Amino acid sequence: MKRLVRGRVPTTVAGRSPTEEAPGGDGAATDGTTDGGAKLRRTLGRSDLRAVPEARRALRELLDEWGPPERSQTAELLTSELVTNALVHTDHDAVLTATVGPKRLRVEVRDFVGRRPRLRAPVADDGTNGRGLVLVQSLADAWGVRALGVGKVVWFELDGGPA
């Protein structure tokens, strides 16, 4: 099922009712995602693209015992896309938070710019630009954008499944 989350960004929601998160909420999911599982939190320096491989490495360590290996690889890819977007398309720091529960992973990247990301169809001669949110939409079990008082959070969730 497809829906819009607070604006123009299409969101794929697997197995959920099409509701939006309350503005100004804390981002905690109500479905067991943040059930006291392992958590990763990193502040990413403004325009510091060296943070992208560091974020992938930290997430890989967090997910060492979680789900099948291909789910962890998908999580790394999607995380690097969100981190890259936040660092390339804003001129501010960003904050990466990943929470792992027994059944689900939730990754959030907060930035401090209110401009909403736009899902756009990649153009063949545009190199590798414009594909990040398309990948997130295609591979995440759920994803969305939540406006905050200052900035926004772009998030995705992956179900763990049996290891």
Secondary structure, DSSP 8 states (H G I E B T S, - for coil): -EEESSSS-EEEBSSS------TT-----SSSTTSS-EEEEEEE-TT-TTHHHHHHHHHHHHTTTSS-HHHHHHHHHHHHHHHHHHHHH-SS-EEEEEEE-SSEEEEEEEES-----------TTSTTTT-HHHHHHHH-SEEEEEE-SSSEEEEEEEE----
